[in-house]
Amino acid sequence: MNPTIAPPVSSALNPAPAEPLGANFHAHRLRRRPLRRELQGSERIGPLSRALIVAAAEADAVLVSAISAWEISMLVVKDRLALDRDAGERLRAALRLPGLRLAALDPLVAVHSTRLPGDVRGDPADRLIVATARHHAAVLITDDRLILQYGAAGHVKAHRAAT
């Protein structure tokens, strides 16, 4: 599962609505229903993660890292992910959902991704996602084992998507 960037939450995982939430993936009352429907269709996002994402969407604070678009497209090209339509169309549709924003690939974040503290393993895209989450002080919702371990070491706020 691609990490999603989400708003920071307390250690008890209570949502902090004004802060950003990130997810690797890939709401506000009636207007947020499309995002809620998207989340309900995902078996990989657990109830607590779903609640965090919905709360963040109500604060217009769900961020999707720009590099995630590339990752998703690569998975489609390699036949490791099937989408209901073209990856570009799917991304454009997702970004029209209320509460969801694209976290652009900032040059300073790219530089920071090469200087992350601690033992960071993983591919360059994961490093960029982690650096983006750190830059936005966001919680990273993911099932990526290495990112979760990095979060457990205190270097990024990370939450397991399946919970």
C-alpha positions in Angstrom: 0.0 0.0 0.0 1.3 3.4 -0.9 1.7 5.7 2.2 -0.8 8.5 2.6 0.1 11.6 4.5 -2.3 12.6 7.2 -2.6 15.2 9.9 -0.7 14.7 13.1 -2.5 12.9 15.9 -1.8 12.5 19.5 -0.1 9.4 20.9 -3.5 8.1 21.7 -4.3 8.5 18.0 -7.1 11.0 18.5 -7.4 13.2 15.4 -6.1 16.7 15.5 -8.5 18.2 12.9 -6.6 21.3 12.1 -3.4 19.4 11.2 -2.6 17.6 8.0 -3.1 13.8 7.4 -1.2 11.9 4.8 -2.0 8.6 3.3 -0.3 6.2 0.9 -2.8 5.5 -1.1 -4.6 7.2 -1.6 -16.2 14.1 5.3 -17.3 17.4 5.9 -20.9 16.5 6.5 -22.7 15.9 3.2 -20.0 17.3 1.0 -17.5 14.7 2.3 -19.5 11.7 1.3 -17.5 10.9 -1.8 -14.3 10.5 0.2 -16.1 8.4 2.8 -17.4 6.2 0.0 -13.9 5.8 -1.4 -12.6 4.8 2.0 -15.4 2.3 2.7 -14.5 0.5 -0.5 -10.9 -0.1 0.7 -10.3 -3.3 2.7 -6.8 -2.1 3.4 -7.8 0.8 5.5 -8.9 -0.1 9.0 -11.6 1.7 11.1 -9.3 3.9 13.1 -7.4 5.0 10.0 -10.7 5.6 8.2 -11.8 7.8 11.2 -8.5 9.7 11.1 -8.8 10.3 7.4 -12.4 11.5 7.6 -11.6 13.8 10.5 -8.7 15.2 8.5 -10.9 15.6 5.4 -13.4 17.7 7.5 -10.5 20.0 8.2 -9.4 20.0 4.5 -6.2 18.4 5.6 -5.7 15.1 3.8 -2.5 15.3 1.8 -1.3 13.0 -1.0 2.3 13.2 -1.8 3.0 14.1 -5.5 5.4 11.1 -5.6 2.5 8.8 -4.8 1.1 9.5 -8.2 4.3 8.2 -9.8 4.3 5.2 -7.5 0.7 4.3 -8.3 1.3 4.7 -12.0 4.3 2.4 -11.8 2.3 -0.2 -10.0 -0.3 -0.1 -12.8 2.4 -0.3 -15.5 3.9 -3.3 -13.8 0.5 -5.0 -13.5 0.7 -5.0 -9.7 -2.3 -2.7 -9.3 -5.6 -2.6 -11.2 -7.6 0.7 -11.3 -11.1 1.3 -12.6 -9.7 3.8 -15.1 -6.5 5.4 -16.2 -4.1 6.4 -13.3 -4.1 10.0 -14.3 -7.8 10.2 -14.5 -8.1 8.4 -11.2 -5.7 10.9 -9.5 -7.6 13.9 -11.0 -10.9 12.5 -9.7 -9.4 11.8 -6.3 -8.0 15.3 -6.0 -11.5 16.8 -6.7 -12.8 15.1 -3.5 -13.4 17.7 -0.8 -10.7 17.6 1.9 -8.0 16.1 -0.2 -5.0 18.1 -1.4 -1.8 17.3 -3.3 1.4 17.9 -1.4 3.7 19.2 -4.2 7.2 18.0 -4.5 9.1 20.9 -2.9 12.8 21.2 -3.7 13.7 21.7 -0.1 11.7 18.5 0.9 13.7 16.7 -1.8 16.9 17.8 -0.3 15.7 16.9 3.2 14.8 13.4 2.0 18.6 12.8 1.5 19.3 14.0 5.1 16.6 12.2 7.1 17.7 11.3 10.7 18.2 7.7 11.9 18.4 4.5 9.8 16.2 5.1 6.8 16.0 2.3 4.4 13.7 2.0 1.5 13.3 3.4 -2.0 13.7 7.0 -2.9 9.9 7.5 -3.3 9.4 6.3 0.3 12.1 8.8 1.5 10.3 11.6 -0.3 7.0 10.6 1.2 8.6 10.5 4.7 10.3 13.9 4.2 6.9 15.3 2.9 5.2 14.1 6.1 7.9 15.5 8.3 7.7 18.8 6.4 4.0 19.1 7.0 4.2 17.7 10.5 1.7 15.1 9.3 0.8 11.6 10.3 1.8 9.1 7.6 -0.9 6.4 7.2 0.8 3.3 5.7 1.3 -0.4 5.8 4.9 -0.1 4.8 6.9 -2.0 7.4 10.0 0.0 7.1 8.2 3.3 7.4 6.3 2.1 10.4 9.6 1.0 12.0 11.1 4.4 11.2 8.0 6.0 12.9 8.4 3.8 15.9 11.9 5.1 16.3 10.4 8.6 16.6 11.5 10.1 13.3 8.1 10.5 11.6 4.5 10.2 12.9 3.3 7.0 11.3 0.1 5.0 11.7 -0.6 1.5 10.4 -3.3 1.8 7.7 -4.9 -1.6 8.5 -5.9 -0.5 12.1 
